[in-house]
Amino acid sequence: MQKFLSNQNKQCLLLIIIFIQVFLLKPIHVLADLPTGNAVKDPNAILRNSLPIKQVELQEIQHQLEDTSDLVRGGRWPALTKTVTKCQSLLKKYQNKIIQELPNDKQIIAEKTFLELKNDFNNLQDEAKLKDKYSFIKTRKEALDKIGGLEEYFLPKKFPYSIPSEFDNLPRLLGRAKVNIKTSKGDMQAIIDGFNAPLTAGAFIDLSSKDFYSNLPINRAEEFFVLQTGDPSGEEIGYIDPETNQERHVPLEIRVPNEDETFYNQTFEDLGFYTETPTLPFATLGTLGWSHSNQEVDDGSSQFFFFLYEAELNPAGRNLIDGRNAAFGYVVDGFEVLEELTKDDMIISIEVLTGIENLKLNA
């Protein structure tokens, strides 16, 4: 008996008891506590899904087509053919209804786009039958880009979310913008999302338009984690507003699906959202995140980081950054450049390509 109750055997007995209690006596609670995560890792898909629209028919076609990603990777060609057939059926079923919901000036453009989508779906069928993986992926991207363009026609004319009046003096991006990030290793392009992070995106676009980020070094580089920049030369660690001579601070700003309003200066831990995934998750290589100190969440000023996604090390929805930092955009082109950047590199310039008209300097 003494031998059985050695330290090692005590530990084994304890583990057996815990196993019985957790997995046999309370299996429902275990299943309920599993993190749902966020399976979507394509930045373009995340951006489509985070648009503040409710055109369910068009989104159903989009989701059906996006669901072919796993089928392509697995080489499940019969299932691919079946899914594309479903997309064709949905396109035929919903086309007229979708077009009729559009403004008159967009309906003719939409009719042309639907004809192009019909042709894309026919090509996808042929490519699936030929098991032509790379042509299928290329055609699918073109089709999803067209669907995304149609979805933007359903955006509300008025900015759909309220911003607390205490932040009236801060710039805000009331829509989206596209930027070119020129680095010492090459160029990247990113979409900046002001719908879901208007103040964070507004601060970034405002500083980019002021050439604030020109010739700034990568000041933090952690492999498989983040690349950070935006620390100005000199003693300051953020942007000094010339009108107030004070460092401008941007609050922590996070939206959650199905919540009416954006959360400000509250982490998921503060809110009790331990397994939630934000509308803009840190779920893919090149997610842009806003930096703040370890002591406060409302003292971010100018520094931002590129999230270096590694599925094994940073599982989507459980990566300890979601809900603690604000994501405000995604790199959509130039991933090979991002993967080459180190602490020896620098940001040469950030140019706003489109969307500057969505920037408002205050409320």
C-alpha positions as CSV (number, residue, x, y, z in Angstrom):
1,M,0.0,0.0,0.0
2,Q,2.8,2.4,0.8
3,K,4.4,1.7,-2.6
4,F,1.1,2.4,-4.3
5,L,0.8,5.8,-2.6
6,S,4.2,7.0,-3.7
7,N,4.3,10.5,-5.1
8,Q,4.2,9.3,-8.7
9,N,1.2,7.0,-8.0
10,K,-0.6,9.8,-6.1
11,Q,-0.3,12.0,-9.2
12,C,-1.6,9.2,-11.4
13,L,-4.5,8.6,-9.1
14,L,-5.3,12.3,-9.0
15,L,-5.2,12.5,-12.8
16,I,-7.5,9.5,-13.1
17,I,-10.1,11.0,-10.7
18,I,-10.0,14.4,-12.6
19,F,-10.4,12.5,-15.9
20,I,-13.5,10.6,-14.6
21,Q,-15.0,13.8,-13.2
22,V,-14.5,15.9,-16.2
23,F,-15.0,13.6,-19.1
24,L,-17.5,11.1,-17.7
25,L,-19.5,12.9,-15.2
26,K,-19.8,16.3,-16.9
27,P,-19.2,15.9,-20.6
28,I,-21.6,18.7,-21.6
29,H,-19.7,21.3,-19.7
30,V,-16.4,20.3,-21.4
31,L,-18.0,20.6,-24.9
32,A,-19.5,24.0,-24.0
33,D,-16.1,25.4,-22.9
34,L,-14.2,24.5,-26.1
35,P,-13.1,27.6,-27.9
36,T,-14.9,28.1,-31.2
37,G,-12.0,30.2,-32.6
38,N,-12.3,31.7,-36.1
39,A,-11.8,29.3,-39.0
40,V,-11.5,32.1,-41.6
41,K,-7.8,32.9,-42.2
42,D,-8.1,34.7,-45.6
43,P,-7.9,38.4,-45.1
44,N,-10.1,39.2,-48.0
45,A,-12.8,36.8,-46.6
46,I,-12.5,38.5,-43.2
47,L,-13.0,41.9,-44.8
48,R,-16.0,40.7,-46.8
49,N,-17.6,39.2,-43.7
50,S,-17.0,42.3,-41.6
51,L,-18.9,44.7,-43.9
52,P,-21.9,46.2,-42.1
53,I,-24.5,44.9,-44.5
54,K,-27.4,42.4,-44.3
55,Q,-27.8,41.1,-47.9
56,V,-28.2,37.5,-46.8
57,E,-28.7,36.1,-50.3
58,L,-25.5,37.5,-51.8
59,Q,-23.7,36.5,-48.6
60,E,-25.0,33.0,-48.9
61,I,-23.5,32.7,-52.4
62,Q,-20.2,34.1,-51.0
63,H,-20.1,31.7,-48.1
64,Q,-20.8,28.7,-50.3
65,L,-17.9,29.7,-52.6
66,E,-15.6,30.4,-49.7
67,D,-16.4,26.9,-48.3
68,T,-14.6,25.3,-51.3
69,S,-11.2,26.2,-49.7
70,D,-10.9,23.1,-47.6
71,L,-12.3,21.0,-50.5
72,V,-9.5,22.3,-52.8
73,R,-6.8,21.6,-50.3
74,G,-8.1,18.1,-49.8
75,G,-8.5,17.4,-53.5
76,R,-12.2,16.5,-53.1
77,W,-13.2,17.2,-56.6
78,P,-16.6,15.5,-56.7
79,A,-17.6,17.6,-53.6
80,L,-16.2,20.7,-55.3
81,T,-18.3,20.1,-58.4
82,K,-21.4,19.7,-56.2
83,T,-20.7,22.9,-54.3
84,V,-20.2,24.9,-57.5
85,T,-23.5,23.5,-58.8
86,K,-25.1,24.8,-55.5
87,C,-23.5,28.2,-56.2
88,Q,-24.9,28.3,-59.7
89,S,-28.4,27.4,-58.4
90,L,-28.2,30.1,-55.8
91,L,-27.1,32.7,-58.3
92,K,-30.0,31.9,-60.6
93,K,-32.4,31.8,-57.7
94,Y,-31.4,35.1,-56.1
95,Q,-30.1,37.3,-59.0
96,N,-33.3,39.2,-59.6
97,K,-34.0,39.8,-55.9
98,I,-30.5,41.1,-55.3
99,I,-30.6,43.4,-58.3
100,Q,-34.0,44.8,-57.3
101,E,-32.7,45.8,-53.9
102,L,-29.9,47.9,-55.4
103,P,-30.2,51.7,-56.2
104,N,-31.2,52.3,-59.8
105,D,-27.8,53.6,-60.8
106,K,-26.2,50.3,-59.7
107,Q,-28.6,47.8,-61.2
108,I,-27.1,47.9,-64.7
109,I,-23.6,47.4,-63.3
110,A,-24.9,44.5,-61.2
111,E,-26.6,42.8,-64.2
112,K,-23.2,42.8,-66.0
113,T,-21.5,41.5,-62.9
114,F,-24.0,38.6,-62.6
115,L,-23.3,37.7,-66.2
116,E,-19.6,37.6,-65.4
117,L,-20.2,35.5,-62.3
118,K,-22.3,33.1,-64.3
119,N,-19.3,32.7,-66.6
120,D,-16.9,32.3,-63.7
121,F,-19.1,29.5,-62.2
122,N,-19.1,27.7,-65.5
123,N,-15.3,27.9,-65.6
124,L,-15.1,26.6,-62.0
125,Q,-17.2,23.6,-63.1
126,D,-14.8,22.9,-65.9
127,E,-11.7,23.4,-63.8
128,A,-13.2,21.1,-61.1
129,K,-13.8,18.3,-63.6
130,L,-10.2,18.7,-65.0
131,K,-8.9,18.8,-61.4
132,D,-7.0,22.0,-62.3
133,K,-6.3,23.3,-58.8
134,Y,-4.5,26.5,-59.6
135,S,-6.9,27.6,-62.3
136,F,-9.8,26.9,-59.9
137,I,-8.2,29.0,-57.1
138,K,-7.6,31.9,-59.5
139,T,-11.1,31.9,-60.9
140,R,-12.7,31.6,-57.5
141,K,-10.7,34.6,-56.3
142,E,-12.0,36.6,-59.3
143,A,-15.5,35.6,-58.5
144,L,-15.3,36.4,-54.8
145,D,-13.8,39.8,-55.7
146,K,-16.9,40.5,-57.9
147,I,-19.2,39.4,-55.1
148,G,-17.3,41.6,-52.7
149,G,-17.8,44.5,-55.1
150,L,-21.5,43.9,-55.2
151,E,-21.7,43.7,-51.4
152,E,-20.2,47.2,-51.1
153,Y,-23.2,48.6,-53.0
154,F,-25.3,47.6,-50.0
155,L,-23.3,49.6,-47.5
156,P,-25.4,52.2,-45.6
157,K,-25.1,55.8,-46.7
158,K,-24.7,56.9,-43.1
159,F,-21.9,55.5,-40.8
160,P,-23.7,52.7,-39.0
161,Y,-22.1,52.9,-35.6
162,S,-21.9,55.6,-32.9
163,I,-18.6,56.9,-31.5
164,P,-18.6,58.2,-27.9
165,S,-18.6,62.0,-27.7
166,E,-15.6,62.0,-25.4
167,F,-13.5,61.1,-28.5
168,D,-14.9,64.0,-30.7
169,N,-11.5,65.5,-31.1
170,L,-9.9,62.4,-32.6
171,P,-9.7,61.7,-36.3
172,R,-11.9,58.9,-37.6
173,L,-12.1,56.8,-40.8
174,L,-15.8,56.4,-41.7
175,G,-15.3,53.7,-44.2
176,R,-12.3,51.9,-45.7
177,A,-9.0,53.0,-47.2
178,K,-6.2,51.2,-49.1
179,V,-2.6,51.9,-48.5
180,N,0.8,51.0,-50.0
181,I,3.4,50.3,-47.4
182,K,6.9,50.7,-48.9
183,T,9.6,49.0,-46.9
184,S,13.3,48.4,-47.3
185,K,12.4,44.9,-48.6
186,G,9.7,45.9,-51.0
187,D,6.0,47.0,-51.1
188,M,2.9,45.7,-49.4
189,Q,-0.7,46.8,-49.8
190,A,-3.3,46.8,-47.0
191,I,-7.0,47.5,-46.5
192,I,-7.7,49.7,-43.5
193,D,-11.1,49.1,-42.0
194,G,-12.8,52.2,-40.5
195,F,-16.2,50.5,-40.2
196,N,-15.1,48.3,-37.4
197,A,-12.2,50.4,-35.9
198,P,-13.0,54.0,-37.0
199,L,-10.7,55.8,-34.4
200,T,-7.8,53.4,-34.8
201,A,-8.0,53.4,-38.5
202,G,-8.5,57.2,-38.5
203,A,-5.3,57.7,-36.5
204,F,-3.4,55.5,-38.8
205,I,-4.6,57.1,-42.0
206,D,-4.2,60.6,-40.6
207,L,-0.6,59.9,-39.6
208,S,0.1,58.1,-43.0
209,S,-1.2,61.2,-44.9
210,K,1.1,63.4,-42.8
211,D,4.1,61.2,-43.8
212,F,4.6,60.4,-40.1
213,Y,5.8,56.9,-40.8
214,S,8.4,57.8,-43.4
215,N,11.8,56.3,-42.7
216,L,10.9,54.8,-39.4
217,P,12.6,51.6,-38.3
218,I,11.1,48.3,-37.3
219,N,11.6,48.7,-33.6
220,R,10.4,45.3,-32.4
221,A,10.7,41.9,-34.2
222,E,9.6,38.7,-32.6
223,E,9.6,35.6,-34.9
224,F,6.2,34.0,-35.5
225,F,4.6,36.9,-33.5
226,V,4.9,40.6,-34.4
227,L,6.8,43.2,-36.2
228,Q,6.3,46.7,-34.7
229,T,7.0,50.2,-36.0
230,G,5.8,53.7,-35.6
231,D,8.1,54.9,-32.8
232,P,9.3,58.4,-33.9
233,S,13.0,59.4,-33.6
234,G,13.9,61.2,-30.4
235,E,12.6,60.8,-26.9
236,E,8.9,60.7,-27.8
237,I,7.2,57.4,-28.3
238,G,4.1,58.6,-30.0
239,Y,2.5,61.4,-32.1
240,I,2.6,64.9,-30.6
241,D,-0.4,66.9,-31.6
242,P,1.0,70.3,-32.7
243,E,-2.1,72.1,-31.5
244,T,-2.0,70.8,-28.0
245,N,1.7,69.9,-27.8
246,Q,0.5,66.7,-26.1
247,E,0.8,63.1,-27.2
248,R,-2.4,62.0,-28.9
249,H,-3.9,58.9,-27.5
250,V,-6.3,56.5,-29.2
251,P,-8.6,54.3,-27.1
252,L,-8.7,50.5,-27.3
253,E,-11.5,49.9,-29.8
254,I,-13.0,46.4,-30.6
255,R,-16.2,45.3,-32.2
256,V,-17.8,41.9,-31.6
257,P,-20.3,40.2,-34.0
258,N,-23.9,40.6,-33.0
259,E,-23.2,43.4,-30.5
260,D,-24.9,46.7,-31.2
261,E,-22.0,49.0,-30.3
262,T,-18.2,49.0,-30.4
263,F,-16.4,48.5,-27.1
264,Y,-14.0,51.2,-26.0
265,N,-11.2,50.8,-23.5
266,Q,-12.4,47.4,-22.3
267,T,-10.6,44.2,-23.0
268,F,-12.3,40.9,-23.5
269,E,-11.2,40.0,-20.0
270,D,-12.9,43.1,-18.6
271,L,-16.1,42.2,-20.5
272,G,-16.0,38.5,-19.6
273,F,-15.7,37.5,-23.3
274,Y,-13.2,34.7,-22.8
275,T,-14.0,32.7,-25.9
276,E,-15.3,35.4,-28.2
277,T,-13.8,36.3,-31.6
278,P,-13.8,40.0,-32.6
279,T,-15.2,41.2,-35.9
280,L,-11.6,41.9,-37.0
281,P,-9.6,39.0,-35.5
282,F,-5.9,38.4,-35.4
283,A,-6.4,35.4,-37.5
284,T,-4.1,35.8,-40.5
285,L,-0.6,36.8,-41.5
286,G,-0.4,40.6,-41.8
287,T,-3.2,41.6,-39.5
288,L,-2.5,45.2,-38.5
289,G,-2.8,45.9,-34.8
290,W,-2.5,49.0,-32.7
291,S,0.1,49.1,-29.9
292,H,-0.4,50.3,-26.3
293,S,1.5,50.0,-23.1
294,N,1.3,47.1,-20.7
295,Q,-0.1,49.4,-18.0
296,E,-3.0,51.1,-19.9
297,V,-5.2,50.3,-22.9
298,D,-6.0,53.9,-23.9
299,D,-2.5,55.2,-24.4
300,G,-1.8,53.9,-28.0
301,S,-0.6,56.8,-30.1
302,S,1.3,56.0,-33.3
303,Q,2.9,52.6,-33.0
304,F,1.4,49.6,-34.7
305,F,2.4,46.0,-35.5
306,F,2.0,43.4,-38.2
307,F,0.8,40.1,-36.7
308,L,2.8,37.1,-37.9
309,Y,0.2,34.4,-37.9
310,E,1.3,30.8,-37.1
311,A,-1.7,28.5,-36.7
312,E,0.1,26.1,-34.3
313,L,1.4,28.9,-32.0
314,N,-1.5,31.4,-32.3
315,P,-4.8,29.5,-32.8
316,A,-7.4,31.8,-34.2
317,G,-9.6,33.3,-31.5
318,R,-7.3,32.0,-28.7
319,N,-4.1,33.9,-29.4
320,L,-4.1,36.3,-26.4
321,I,-4.1,39.3,-28.7
322,D,-7.8,39.2,-29.7
323,G,-9.6,41.4,-27.2
324,R,-6.4,43.0,-25.9
325,N,-5.4,45.0,-28.9
326,A,-7.4,46.5,-31.7
327,A,-7.0,45.1,-35.2
328,F,-7.7,47.8,-37.9
329,G,-6.8,46.2,-41.2
330,Y,-5.1,43.5,-43.2
331,V,-2.2,43.1,-45.6
332,V,-3.8,41.8,-48.8
333,D,-0.8,41.9,-51.1
334,G,3.0,41.5,-50.6
335,F,3.0,38.7,-48.0
336,E,6.4,37.6,-49.2
337,V,7.8,41.0,-48.3
338,L,6.3,40.8,-44.8
339,E,7.9,37.4,-44.2
340,E,11.3,38.9,-45.0
341,L,11.2,41.9,-42.7
342,T,13.4,42.0,-39.6
343,K,14.5,44.5,-37.0
344,D,17.2,45.6,-39.5
345,D,14.5,46.9,-41.9
346,M,12.4,50.1,-42.0
347,I,9.2,51.6,-43.3
348,I,10.2,54.0,-46.1
349,S,6.7,55.4,-46.6
350,I,3.0,54.7,-46.3
351,E,0.9,56.1,-49.1
352,V,-2.9,56.3,-49.0
353,L,-4.1,55.0,-52.4
354,T,-7.9,55.2,-51.9
355,G,-10.4,56.2,-49.3
356,I,-8.8,59.4,-48.0
357,E,-12.2,61.0,-48.4
358,N,-13.5,58.8,-45.6
359,L,-11.0,60.5,-43.2
360,K,-12.6,63.1,-40.8
361,L,-10.3,65.0,-38.5
362,N,-12.9,65.2,-35.8
363,A,-16.6,64.6,-35.1
